Amino acid sequence: MFKQREVTKRIGFKLTAAVGLMTLLTIGVFAYFNIRSHNDSLLAEVERHASQLSDAVRSATEYDMLHNQREVVHESIKRMGRQPSIQRIRVMNKAGRVIYSSEAAEIGQMVDKNGESCYKCHSAGRPLERLEMTDRTRVFRLRSGGPRALAIINPIYNQQSCWTAACHAHSRSQTVLGVLDVTLTLAEVDKDIRRGETEMAVFALVAALSLSVIVAFFVRRWVDKPVEELLAATRHVAGGDLNYMIAEKRDDELGMLARSFNNMTQKLSDARLQLFQSDKMASLGRLAAGVAHEINNPLTGVLTYSSFLLKRTQNQPEIQEDLKVIVRETIRSREIVKSLLDFARQSVPKKTEVDMNQVVARALVVIENELGLKNVKVEKKLDPKAPKATADANQLQQVVINLVVNAADAMAPKGGTVTITTSALNLSPVGTTQIKNAVCPKRHSLIDNEVRIDGKPSVRLKARSEGNEGFVYLNPMYGMDGHHPGISYDVEKGVQFVCPECSTSLLVEGRSCPKCRAPLYAFEVPSKGFVEGCARKECSWQRWEAVDATGQREFVELSVRDTGCGIPKDLRAKIFEPFYSTKGQKGTGLGLSVLWGIVDNHNGTISVDSEVGVGTTFTVRIPSKA
C-alpha cells in the first residue's frame, strides 16, 4: 500500500493519468457524436426503405381496391406482413377505423386519433391534407421492454380513378380517403447500433491505454529518470557528499537543471573547503599566537646569552663566527614566528632596500649543512648589477630558504643540482600587474575567490546572450589570457555583460574593441582607474590607463631551478593553496602558501614552470621600488 501511494504521487504517474483521462474524454466526445451521426444515418436509411415499402404496398393494392376486391387486398396485406423486416401493415379510413391489417384482430377497431399514428394529422382539430415526410415517421415500442419499431404513415388521397371507379365508394369532394400505416422492426438496427457503441467504447479504451503506455514510456525516460537522478543527488548532498555529480546527457531544461545542480554542488564543495580552510587558518592564528608567546621567551634567552658570549669571545674568531650564526638565526627564528602570526593576520611587511644577492647568500649559509646531507649542489648565477628590491629582508630570506629546501626534497634521495639566479628586468605592466580589486558602478565586488586562474582569484562577470545567462571569469593578470567562459555566446548575435549582484550593465556605450570591433566591458579598480576589455572570448585586448601611464617597471628576478621529479600540470594551480602538500604526511602544506602571501604583500609575482621527470623552476619577481 505504501509503494502504491508513492507511485500515485509521482509526476510521471500524474502526467500519464492526465493524458489517459484527456484521451478517453476526447475520444468519448468524438464517439458520442460519431455514434449519434451513425444512428441518424441508419434511421434515415430505414425511413427511406420504409417509404419505398409503403409506396410499394400502396401500388400493389391499388388495383384491387379500385375494383373493391377486399379479399384479395386482405390476402396481399397479410402476405406482405409476414416478411421478417415488417412488423405490421394496416389501412385505416378517414374515421380512424382499421379496414385492412396484417393482424386480423385489429380489423374493424378504431385507433386513437391522439395516438402516435394519428397525432400529426389531427393535431389541428381536423385532418391535414398534406403531411411532410419528416412528420410521417415515428419510432416507438409496441410493448414495454420490446424492440423498437419504426412506423410510416402514407396518406391515401382521393384521385380521379377513385371517384370514377365502378364501386363509387367515395365522393369527389373528399381529399383524404384513408391512411396506409407500415411498421418495421428496428431490432437489427438496434443491434448494429449496440455493436457500434461497443466497438467505439473498446476503441476508446484501447486508444487511451495505448497512448497512456506510450506517454508513460517517454515520461519515464524524459522526466521520471532525470527527476529520480536529481532526487538521488539531493539525498547524497544532504548526506554530505558534495562530490556527487549528475551525468549531463541532455540539452533540455532538465539537462540545464542538472548542470546547475552540479555547479551548485561544486560551489558548495568549494565553499565548504574554504570554510574548513578558514577554520584551519583561525586555528593557525591561535596557534601562532601561542607559539609566539611560548617560543619567543626561550629564544630571547638564547639570543641574550649568545650575544653575551659573543662579547666575551672577541679573541676567538672561530667561536665568534659560530656565535654570529647563532645570534643571526635566533633573530630569524623570532621573525619566522612573527611571520607565521603575520600570515595568519595578513600583516604588512616592513620594507627597506634589500640586496637580493645578500639575501641568497645568508639563506644558503643557514641550510648549507642540510643541503650537504641531501647530496644537493648549489649553482649560483647572481647578477651583481641586479637592483635592490623594496622588501622585508627576513621574509625574502624565508622565501629563498623554502624554495631551496623544497627543491632539495624534490630531488631526494639521489640528490641533484639547484641553480639560483638573480637578474634585473624591465617589464611592462601587461602580464605583471594583478587586478586585486574590481567593482561595478554600484560598488559590488567582482572578485571571485572560489574560481581561481593560475592560483589567483578571478574577476567574475555575468553574461547574457540569446536568452541564456552564465558567468565569465577573467584572468586577474592584466592583459593575459582573455576569458574563461562558463557560458557559450557569440558577440555577433548580441551579448550583455552585467554585475552578478545588481545586474548593472558593464558594457561601454558607443565604443568597440580596436582589434576586432567587438563590444567593450569596463569595471573600476578602486583608486587605480578603470580596466576596459574586449567582450569577444577569443580576444585578449585590455586597457588600464592608470597602470599603462606608469610605463615599464624595474624588477629583481629570483629563479630557483631543480632537477627533481617535477610537478604534474593538474596540481600546479593548487600548490599555493594553504594546507595543500605534494609531500603527503611529510609536508604541512603551508610553505608555498606562506611564500605566496609574502610575495603578494610585496606587490610581486611568483610562478612555476615544471616538467615531470625533468625538474621545476620557481620564479619570483619583486619590484625594485614600492
ZAVOVEX-716828 format. One line per 2 residues: number of its first residue (from 1); their letters; for each residue x, y, z of C-alpha. Coordinates in steps of 0.05 Angstrom, whole numbers. Layout:
# ZAVOVEX-716828
NUM> A> X Y Z; ...
//
This chain:
# ZAVOVEX-716828
1> MF> 0 0 0; 57 47 16
3> KQ> 91 35 -51; 24 45 -86
5> RE> 16 113 -52; 87 131 -71
7> VT> 74 114 -144; 10 155 -147
9> KR> 47 216 -121; 99 215 -176
11> IG> 98 267 -231; 103 214 -285
13> FK> 41 178 -259; 2 242 -255
15> LT> 21 263 -325; 5 194 -353
17> AA> -62 192 -317; -79 262 -341
19> VG> -62 245 -413; -102 180 -408
21> LM> -163 215 -380; -158 271 -431
23> TL> -152 220 -487; -210 180 -460
25> LT> -252 243 -454; -234 268 -524
27> IG> -248 201 -557; -311 194 -515
29> VF> -338 261 -541; -318 242 -611
31> AY> -350 173 -603; -415 204 -577
33> FN> -423 249 -637; -399 195 -684
35> IR> -449 144 -657; -504 196 -658
37> SH> -489 212 -731; -486 137 -746
39> ND> -554 126 -713; -585 183 -751
41> SL> -557 155 -816; -585 86 -801
43> LA> -653 113 -783; -654 157 -845
45> EV> -638 95 -887; -693 56 -853
47> ER> -742 113 -864; -724 115 -937
49> HA> -733 40 -941; -799 45 -904
51> SQ> -824 100 -950; -806 58 -1011
53> LS> -840 -3 -980; -903 38 -964
55> DA> -906 63 -1036; -897 -9 -1060
57> VR> -954 -34 -1015; -1000 22 -1039
59> SA> -984 7 -1112; -993 -68 -1102
61> TE> -1063 -59 -1071; -1086 -1 -1112
63> YD> -1117 -42 -1169; -1154 -89 -1122
65> ML> -1181 -30 -1081; -1206 5 -1144
67> HN> -1244 -58 -1162; -1267 -68 -1090
69> QR> -1235 -136 -1085; -1229 -137 -1009
71> EV> -1209 -209 -1001; -1152 -200 -1050
73> VH> -1129 -137 -1013; -1134 -174 -946
75> ES> -1092 -231 -973; -1040 -185 -1003
77> IK> -1031 -146 -939; -1026 -209 -897
79> RM> -975 -239 -944; -932 -176 -944
81> GR> -939 -171 -869; -904 -238 -860
83> QP> -838 -210 -885; -784 -213 -829
85> SI> -770 -138 -830; -844 -119 -830
87> QR> -879 -120 -763; -947 -94 -784
89> IR> -986 -66 -843; -1054 -35 -837
91> VM> -1101 12 -874; -1148 59 -837
93> NK> -1205 100 -865; -1214 174 -853
95> AG> -1254 160 -789; -1196 121 -758
97> RV> -1225 51 -766; -1177 -5 -787
99> IY> -1202 -32 -854; -1144 -77 -872
101> SS> -1089 -105 -827; -1036 -159 -828
103> EA> -1061 -175 -758; -1134 -198 -765
105> AE> -1151 -179 -693; -1143 -105 -709
107> IG> -1193 -103 -767; -1254 -62 -750
109> QM> -1223 -29 -689; -1219 46 -680
111> VD> -1150 77 -669; -1136 133 -621
113> KN> -1133 197 -661; -1089 227 -606
115> GE> -1041 169 -611; -974 167 -645
117> SC> -1000 147 -713; -1055 200 -717
119> YK> -1029 259 -676; -993 295 -732
121> CH> -1053 295 -778; -1106 311 -725
123> SA> -1066 359 -680; -1100 419 -712
125> GR> -1170 392 -697; -1182 368 -768
127> PL> -1145 322 -816; -1087 354 -853
129> ER> -1090 347 -927; -1015 347 -935
131> LE> -961 319 -888; -886 330 -893
133> MT> -841 268 -899; -807 282 -833
135> DR> -874 281 -798; -898 216 -829
137> TR> -850 172 -789; -846 154 -716
139> VF> -803 109 -672; -835 75 -613
141> RL> -840 9 -576; -902 -35 -586
143> RS> -894 -64 -517; -852 -46 -456
145> GG> -783 -76 -460; -792 -99 -532
147> PR> -751 -78 -592; -761 -10 -623
149> AL> -804 -2 -685; -808 50 -740
151> AI> -875 65 -770; -891 108 -830
153> IN> -959 133 -850; -976 143 -923
155> PI> -1040 183 -935; -1086 154 -989
157> YN> -1110 213 -1029; -1175 215 -1070
159> QQ> -1155 212 -1142; -1197 212 -1206
161> SC> -1190 137 -1212; -1223 132 -1144
163> WT> -1285 174 -1155; -1295 146 -1225
165> AA> -1288 73 -1204; -1345 26 -1213
167> CH> -1356 20 -1138; -1366 96 -1128
169> AH> -1347 87 -1054; -1324 158 -1045
171> SR> -1348 225 -1069; -1305 273 -1109
173> SQ> -1304 323 -1052; -1263 280 -1005
175> TV> -1188 295 -1004; -1161 240 -959
177> LG> -1193 172 -963; -1151 139 -910
179> VL> -1081 122 -886; -1033 65 -901
181> DV> -992 51 -837; -930 6 -846
183> TL> -890 -13 -784; -819 -41 -789
185> TL> -779 -73 -734; -713 -39 -713
187> AE> -684 -99 -678; -628 -108 -728
189> VD> -616 -33 -729; -611 -30 -654
191> KD> -565 -90 -655; -519 -54 -704
193> IR> -522 9 -661; -504 -30 -598
195> RG> -447 -64 -635; -422 3 -659
197> ET> -426 32 -589; -388 -28 -561
199> EM> -335 -24 -615; -327 51 -604
201> AV> -322 42 -528; -269 -13 -537
203> FA> -232 31 -587; -233 90 -538
205> LV> -207 47 -481; -153 14 -524
207> AA> -132 81 -553; -129 114 -484
209> LS> -90 55 -455; -43 53 -515
211> LS> -30 127 -513; -21 124 -438
213> VI> 31 69 -445; 68 108 -499
215> VA> 65 172 -457; 87 133 -395
217> FF> 147 106 -433; 171 175 -455
219> VR> 153 207 -388; 193 152 -354
221> RW> 251 165 -400; 249 240 -404
223> VD> 220 260 -336; 220 205 -284
225> KP> 292 181 -292; 322 252 -292
227> VE> 279 271 -233; 299 207 -196
229> EL> 373 223 -211; 362 293 -183
231> LA> 328 265 -121; 385 215 -111
233> AT> 434 272 -120; 398 315 -68
235> RH> 400 256 -19; 475 248 -30
237> VA> 485 323 -20; 441 323 42
239> GG> 484 266 68; 546 309 59
241> DL> 572 280 -7; 585 345 -44
243> NY> 627 309 -97; 567 272 -125
245> MI> 555 293 -198; 496 282 -245
247> AE> 511 258 -315; 498 317 -363
249> KR> 469 279 -423; 412 325 -442
251> DD> 404 394 -473; 334 409 -448
253> EL> 310 443 -385; 325 382 -342
255> GM> 395 380 -371; 404 453 -353
257> LA> 379 437 -283; 429 380 -278
259> RS> 486 427 -299; 461 480 -250
261> FN> 458 427 -195; 529 404 -210
263> NM> 553 476 -210; 517 488 -144
265> TQ> 547 426 -110; 615 445 -136
267> KL> 609 514 -107; 582 485 -42
269> SD> 642 438 -41; 689 496 -53
271> AR> 654 537 0; 658 481 50
273> LQ> 732 472 34; 743 546 42
275> LF> 705 546 107; 746 487 130
277> QS> 809 523 110; 785 586 144
279> DK> 775 546 207; 845 518 200
281> MA> 871 588 188; 836 612 250
283> SL> 866 554 288; 933 572 257
285> GR> 925 643 282; 911 619 353
287> LA> 969 570 348; 1015 624 322
289> AG> 996 670 379; 1011 614 429
291> VA> 1076 596 393; 1098 668 392
293> HE> 1087 673 467; 1117 605 485
295> IN> 1177 605 438; 1197 678 440
297> NP> 1215 673 514; 1266 617 506
299> LT> 1291 649 441; 1302 714 479
301> GV> 1344 675 529; 1384 642 474
303> LT> 1394 709 440; 1415 743 505
305> YS> 1467 690 525; 1495 683 454
307> SF> 1503 758 449; 1538 758 517
309> LL> 1584 701 495; 1598 739 430
311> KR> 1626 797 470; 1668 751 515
313> TQ> 1700 713 457; 1726 772 417
315> NQ> 1795 740 415; 1769 673 389
317> PE> 1749 683 315; 1725 612 303
319> IQ> 1677 614 361; 1657 684 342
321> ED> 1633 660 273; 1591 604 304
323> LK> 1562 652 355; 1545 702 300
325> VI> 1507 647 264; 1470 630 329
327> VR> 1452 703 341; 1430 715 269
329> ET> 1389 651 265; 1357 663 333
331> IR> 1335 731 309; 1309 699 244
333> SR> 1272 646 284; 1237 700 323
335> EI> 1220 734 256; 1194 668 228
337> VK> 1147 660 287; 1125 731 278
339> SL> 1117 719 203; 1072 660 217
341> LD> 1030 704 261; 1032 759 207
343> FA> 1010 709 154; 950 689 196
345> RQ> 935 762 208; 954 786 138
347> SV> 1001 839 167; 1041 887 123
349> PK> 1116 872 116; 1169 922 139
351> KT> 1201 943 73; 1271 971 64
353> EV> 1321 969 7; 1346 897 4
355> DM> 1403 866 -37; 1375 801 -64
357> NQ> 1444 772 -73; 1459 782 1
359> VV> 1392 750 19; 1410 689 -22
361> AR> 1479 684 10; 1451 687 81
363> AL> 1398 636 65; 1448 586 37
365> VV> 1492 592 100; 1432 572 142
367> IE> 1415 509 101; 1486 491 79
369> NE> 1492 431 124; 1422 405 106
371> LG> 1437 410 31; 1503 372 41
373> LK> 1467 315 76; 1418 310 18
375> NV> 1473 309 -35; 1449 374 -65
377> KV> 1496 420 -102; 1481 494 -108
379> EK> 1499 532 -171; 1495 607 -163
381> KL> 1485 655 -222; 1478 721 -185
383> DP> 1477 785 -224; 1520 837 -188
385> KA> 1482 892 -224; 1414 868 -200
387> PK> 1376 926 -169; 1358 929 -96
389> AT> 1287 908 -80; 1240 946 -35
391> AD> 1223 889 12; 1227 857 81
393> AN> 1295 822 82; 1275 769 132
395> QL> 1213 750 92; 1253 746 28
397> QQ> 1304 702 63; 1247 657 84
399> VV> 1225 654 11; 1294 633 -13
401> IN> 1303 581 42; 1235 549 29
403> LV> 1245 546 -46; 1314 515 -40
405> VN> 1292 464 13; 1232 445 -30
407> AA> 1278 436 -89; 1323 391 -47
409> DA> 1264 350 -24; 1241 342 -97
411> MA> 1309 311 -115; 1313 264 -55
413> PK> 1342 214 -43; 1392 216 -101
415> GG> 1405 290 -96; 1419 337 -154
417> TV> 1434 409 -172; 1396 472 -151
419> TI> 1410 532 -194; 1396 601 -163
421> TT> 1394 660 -210; 1383 734 -198
423> SA> 1375 786 -253; 1346 854 -269
425> LN> 1283 861 -310; 1245 919 -341
427> LS> 1174 895 -352; 1111 926 -380
429> PV> 1051 927 -333; 1016 879 -382
431> GT> 1023 809 -354; 1056 831 -290
433> TQ> 1002 872 -255; 948 835 -217
435> IK> 877 861 -211; 866 850 -137
437> NA> 802 892 -130; 746 905 -180
439> VC> 677 935 -170; 616 951 -212
441> PK> 586 1022 -216; 545 1007 -153
443> RH> 609 985 -116; 594 910 -114
445> SL> 657 868 -114; 672 828 -178
447> ID> 729 787 -148; 713 713 -143
449> NE> 756 676 -92; 724 609 -110
451> VR> 744 607 -183; 819 617 -189
453> ID> 861 624 -251; 935 604 -242
455> GK> 921 605 -167; 895 676 -167
457> PS> 823 699 -153; 788 714 -218
459> VR> 744 773 -239; 672 748 -249
461> LK> 622 779 -296; 552 754 -315
463> AR> 539 745 -389; 471 743 -423
465> SE> 462 720 -495; 403 693 -535
467> GN> 360 681 -473; 416 645 -435
469> EG> 459 671 -379; 521 648 -343
471> FV> 587 673 -316; 651 695 -350
473> YL> 716 692 -309; 772 739 -328
475> NP> 845 727 -315; 865 775 -259
477> MY> 933 787 -291; 925 850 -333
479> GM> 926 835 -407; 932 759 -400
481> DG> 893 701 -429; 825 732 -441
483> HH> 762 697 -418; 745 632 -384
485> PG> 671 630 -401; 621 588 -363
487> IS> 570 602 -419; 574 595 -495
489> YD> 558 660 -531; 570 695 -597
491> VE> 583 771 -596; 557 775 -667
493> KG> 488 753 -642; 490 801 -583
495> VQ> 517 794 -512; 509 834 -448
497> FV> 559 837 -390; 528 856 -323
499> CP> 545 855 -250; 529 787 -218
501> EC> 500 822 -157; 457 880 -183
503> ST> 455 866 -259; 482 935 -275
505> SL> 509 937 -346; 585 935 -352
507> LV> 586 948 -428; 617 1013 -454
509> EG> 566 1051 -496; 588 1077 -564
511> RS> 657 1044 -565; 685 979 -591
513> CP> 749 938 -589; 805 969 -631
515> KC> 827 900 -652; 763 863 -671
517> RA> 708 916 -665; 670 875 -613
519> PL> 635 909 -553; 676 931 -494
521> YA> 665 919 -420; 693 962 -364
523> FE> 699 958 -288; 733 1001 -236
525> VP> 795 984 -195; 786 1030 -134
527> SK> 839 1085 -132; 871 1057 -196
529> GF> 822 1076 -250; 783 1032 -299
531> VE> 800 968 -335; 770 960 -405
533> GC> 769 895 -444; 741 861 -505
535> AR> 677 821 -498; 698 771 -551
537> KE> 725 709 -515; 779 697 -568
539> CS> 807 768 -559; 853 786 -500
541> WQ> 854 861 -512; 852 902 -448
543> RW> 869 973 -428; 885 1001 -359
545> EA> 904 1073 -369; 925 1087 -298
547> VD> 974 1029 -299; 997 1039 -370
549> AT> 1015 1111 -353; 1069 1087 -304
551> GQ> 1108 1055 -362; 1156 998 -352
553> RE> 1176 979 -282; 1242 952 -257
555> FV> 1241 884 -222; 1292 839 -190
557> EL> 1280 767 -210; 1298 707 -168
559> SV> 1297 639 -202; 1305 572 -166
561> RD> 1312 512 -213; 1320 439 -192
563> TG> 1330 373 -228; 1277 336 -188
565> CG> 1214 297 -204; 1173 355 -228
567> IP> 1100 374 -213; 1042 347 -255
569> KD> 1004 401 -293; 938 389 -258
571> LR> 970 402 -190; 1006 467 -206
573> AK> 945 511 -193; 936 481 -123
575> IF> 1007 482 -96; 999 553 -69
577> EP> 935 537 -31; 941 533 45
579> FY> 949 463 72; 957 431 4
581> ST> 1020 389 0; 1052 343 -52
583> KG> 1094 311 2; 1038 272 36
585> QK> 1043 269 112; 1115 296 110
587> GT> 1091 366 89; 1047 416 124
589> GL> 1021 449 61; 1037 517 90
591> GL> 1105 532 59; 1086 555 -11
593> SV> 1023 589 14; 1066 629 62
595> LW> 1112 647 5; 1052 667 -37
597> GI> 1028 714 17; 1098 744 26
599> VD> 1107 757 -49; 1036 783 -57
601> NH> 1047 832 1; 1108 857 -36
603> NG> 1067 870 -99; 1108 817 -134
605> TI> 1092 754 -171; 1112 681 -163
607> SV> 1103 630 -218; 1122 558 -230
609> DS> 1145 521 -293; 1153 446 -287
611> EV> 1161 383 -328; 1151 315 -297
613> GV> 1217 277 -295; 1258 338 -315
615> GT> 1252 390 -260; 1217 451 -233
617> TF> 1232 526 -236; 1202 576 -188
619> TV> 1208 649 -209; 1198 706 -161
621> RI> 1194 778 -185; 1198 835 -134
623> PS> 1192 908 -156; 1254 949 -142
625> KA> 1210 1007 -119; 1148 1003 -76
//
